[in-house]
Structures are given as C-alpha cells and as structure tokens.
C-alpha cells in the first residue's frame, strides 16, 4: 500500500480546516490517505505587524513552498488569495477545488448591518481593499487596522473594543461559524479580493504522478474565475497593499469579471466589468479568462488606476 501523502499546512484553525477538507476530498476521490504536516510561516509567527509591513500575503506562503522544494511534504494547500501572482519556480498549482462563497462578511454588535452602523462606528480590518470600500459605502465610519486569527478579531467586537469587523464568508463557513455573520456584503458594495474563497493545491512540477492525482479534485470553473481575477491583479502590478478588488463569476454561458480600484480613503473609485462567452467544453476557458483579466486591467490603467493605487504612470 502506498504511504500517506504529506500535506503541508499552516497550523491555524482556518488553515487546518481548509487542509482537512482537501485531504478528505482527495481521499474520497482517489483512495489515497493523507496526513497533515504543520509548517510555521513568518505570518503566523508575527501576529502583530500589519501584513503590508512584513511583506504582504506572501509571508504565509514561502515556508510551505520551501518545504515542498526540500521534499519535506508532497503538496500544500494555500488560501489562493495569499499567493503572489508570480509563478514559483519548480512548483505548480495542480488543482483548484470547488470555490466557497467569495463575499466579505460583517460581524457587528447588536446585529447592525453596514448601512445601520452609527456614524463614527469603529470597523476593524487590515485589508486596504476593505478599508477603501467600507469608506466608499460609509465615509462616516472609522476603519481600525487589525491582525490575528478569526477568534481574535471577533473577540474585539464582543468585548466592545470595536463595533464591527470584516472577514471572509468562506473562512467563517469553513470554521463552522457562518451563523455568526451579521451581513454577507453584496459584491456591489464590497467587491471581493481576487481569489477570495478559493484554495490552491500546489506540488512540485516534476511530480507528474501526483499532479495527475491531484487533478481529481479540480473544479474548472473555479480555476477560470481565479485565473481572470489574478491576471487582472498581476497586470495592475498590485498586491495586498493596494486597494484592488476583482470578482469573476460564471453564469450559464458567460464569465463576467468585475473589478474595482479605489483610493485608500474611499474618495475616488474606478469600477468596470467585462464579459466573455464560456466555451461548451471549457477547453479554452483558462486562456480566455487570463486574457479578459489583462484586458480589464488595461481599461482600468487607461482610466487612471495607477494614480488611485498611489503610483505614477
């Protein structure tokens, strides 16, 4: 019998929940047993400094990738939005499983929606994308930068330190805490982060047998959606420190990509969208999705996105 596959994962509750789901899905699909291997990342060790100050979302990724390249693990599961847009030498995203709800969630005291929060209410979020869009919707609110796991952030609301926090619906659902969401924010209000709700299953590119095995849990529509969103992000040369949002959805026979770039203080915003047909067999959908992301990025840059992101053309 083949040995269990070693799945590298961060040790946070959310990472373990995500990795456990992937392990169970892979075993059900292929019969291969999977064991979880805990890997500590810089982002886990430093829980006080803002991500934008310690290297962005990539701080959750590099240790896992190092373990892959050193053959300490066979594959890794990432929150796809944590991955840098540049490909990693020697590694490949072998599967993008079914995508969870990509929306943002508001958790507030007294069950108040974003619209009903009182003027001056303190809303916790460390993401520039969320800060900008909260202020677009409610310029009278105060955004407070926070870090920490889901429990830490939600405790700031229950303790009265904050009036509300913004988290990902997908993460709360994976932790079994979806019932605590006050409001799932419509993408017209808060456009999600590129690849939010999606997972990336990564392994060594030269392990053809494992690449094929992991392909059993691939969801082609999820792959196409995140490809479009991340192609836009890459073309804008933006990372987690830029207030850039993108959301692709497939409905019937078309893929629609919506994007928003905003000034961090919410005073200026660009919103645009493009739609492409979905081929009947999905054969070219991945390529087409990347192209529409780059096209929409070009539209946004032509409209002045560089200025809103704090860069000069």
Long-range contacts (C-beta under 8 A, 24 or more apart in sequence): 2-32, 4-32, 4-33, 4-34, 4-35, 5-32, 5-33, 5-34, 5-35, 5-74, 5-75, 5-210, 6-34, 6-35, 6-37, 6-72, 6-73, 6-74, 6-75, 7-34, 7-35, 7-36, 7-37, 7-73, 7-74, 7-75, 7-76, 7-77, 8-37, 8-39, 8-64, 8-67, 8-68, 8-72, 8-73, 8-75, 8-76, 8-77, 9-36, 9-37, 9-38, 9-39, 9-64, 9-76, 9-77, 10-38, 10-39, 10-40, 10-41, 10-44, 10-60, 10-64, 11-38, 11-39, 11-40, 11-44, 12-44, 12-149, 13-149, 13-150, 13-151, 13-175, 14-79, 14-149, 14-150, 14-171, 14-174, 14-175, 15-77, 15-79, 17-174, 17-175, 18-77, 18-79, 18-174, 18-199, 19-77, 21-174, 22-77, 22-97, 22-199, 22-201, 22-217, 25-97, 25-217, 26-213, 26-214, 26-216, 26-217, 29-216, 29-217, 30-213, 30-216, 32-213, 37-67, 37-72, 37-73, 39-63, 39-64, 39-67, 39-73, 39-76, 47-147, 47-148, 47-149, 47-152, 48-147, 49-147, 50-126, 50-145, 50-147, 51-126, 51-147, 51-240, 52-126, 52-128, 52-240, 52-241, 56-84, 56-239, 56-240, 56-241, 57-81, 57-82, 57-83, 57-84, 57-239, 57-240, 58-82, 58-83, 58-84, 64-202, 65-91, 65-202, 68-202, 68-203, 68-204, 69-204, 71-204, 74-203, 74-207, 74-210, 75-201, 75-202, 75-203, 75-210, 75-214, 76-201, 76-202, 76-203, 77-199, 77-200, 77-201, 77-202, 78-199, 78-200, 78-202, 79-195, 79-198, 79-199, 79-200, 80-195, 80-198, 80-199, 80-200, 80-226, 80-230, 81-193, 81-194, 81-195, 81-196, 81-198, 83-195, 83-200, 84-239, 85-230, 85-233, 85-234, 85-239, 86-234, 88-202, 90-204, 90-205, 90-206, 91-202, 91-203, 91-204, 91-205, 92-202, 92-203, 92-204, 92-205, 92-211, 93-200, 93-201, 93-202, 94-201, 94-202, 94-203, 94-210, 94-211, 94-214, 94-215, 94-218, 95-201, 95-214, 95-215, 95-216, 95-217, 95-218, 96-198, 96-199, 96-200, 96-201, 96-218, 96-219, 96-222, 96-223, 96-226, 97-199, 97-201, 97-217, 97-218, 97-219, 97-222, 98-219, 98-222, 99-197, 99-198, 99-199, 99-219, 99-221, 99-222, 99-225, 99-226, 100-169, 100-170, 100-173, 100-174, 100-197, 100-198, 101-169, 101-170, 101-173, 101-184, 101-197, 102-168, 102-169, 102-170, 102-187, 102-192, 102-196, 102-197, 102-198, 102-247, 103-168, 103-169, 103-184, 103-185, 103-186, 103-187, 103-190, 103-192, 103-196, 103-197, 104-130, 104-166, 104-167, 104-168, 104-169, 104-184, 104-185, 104-190, 104-192, 104-196, 105-166, 105-167, 105-168, 105-169, 105-172, 105-181, 105-182, 105-183, 105-184, 105-185, 106-164, 106-165, 106-166, 106-181, 106-182, 106-183, 106-185, 107-154, 107-157, 107-164, 107-165, 107-166, 107-167, 107-180, 107-181, 107-182, 108-157, 108-163, 108-164, 108-182, 108-183, 109-157, 109-158, 109-160, 109-163, 109-164, 111-182, 112-163, 112-164, 112-182, 113-182, 113-183, 114-138, 114-164, 114-183, 114-185, 114-189, 117-141, 117-163, 117-164, 118-163, 121-163, 121-164, 122-161, 122-162, 122-163, 122-164, 123-162, 123-163, 123-164, 123-165, 123-166, 124-153, 124-156, 124-157, 124-162, 124-164, 124-165, 124-166, 125-165, 125-166, 127-166, 127-193, 127-240, 128-240, 128-241, 128-242, 128-243, 128-264, 129-191, 129-193, 129-242, 129-243, 129-244, 129-245, 129-262, 130-166, 130-190, 131-243, 131-264, 131-266, 132-243, 132-262, 132-263, 132-264, 132-265, 132-266, 132-269, 133-189, 133-190, 133-191, 133-243, 133-245, 133-260, 133-262, 133-266, 134-166, 134-190, 134-266, 135-265, 135-266, 135-267, 136-262, 136-266, 136-269, 137-189, 137-190, 139-266, 139-267, 150-175, 150-177, 154-180, 166-190, 168-193, 168-196, 168-197, 169-197, 170-196, 170-197, 187-247, 187-258, 190-245, 191-245, 191-246, 191-247, 191-258, 191-259, 191-260, 191-271, 192-245, 192-246, 192-247, 193-245, 193-246, 194-226, 194-229, 194-230, 194-232, 194-233, 194-244, 194-245, 194-246, 195-226, 195-229, 195-230, 198-222, 198-225, 198-226, 200-226, 220-282, 220-285, 220-286, 221-250, 221-282, 223-286, 224-248, 224-250, 224-255, 224-278, 224-282, 224-285, 224-286, 224-288, 224-289, 225-249, 225-250, 225-255, 225-289, 227-286, 227-289, 227-290, 227-293, 228-255, 228-257, 228-289, 228-290, 228-292, 228-293, 229-257, 229-293, 230-293, 231-289, 231-290, 231-291, 231-292, 231-293, 231-294, 231-297, 232-257, 232-259, 232-293, 232-294, 232-296, 232-297, 232-300, 233-293, 233-297, 234-293, 235-293, 235-294, 235-297, 235-298, 235-301, 236-261, 236-297, 236-300, 236-301, 236-305, 236-309, 238-309, 242-309, 242-310, 243-308, 243-309, 244-309, 246-293, 248-289, 248-293, 250-278, 252-278, 253-277, 253-278, 254-278, 255-285, 255-288, 255-289, 255-292, 257-289, 257-292, 257-293, 257-296, 259-296, 259-297, 259-300, 261-300, 261-305, 261-308, 261-309, 262-308, 263-308, 264-310, 268-308, 269-308, 270-300, 270-303, 270-304, 270-305, 270-308, 272-296, 272-299, 272-300, 272-303, 274-299
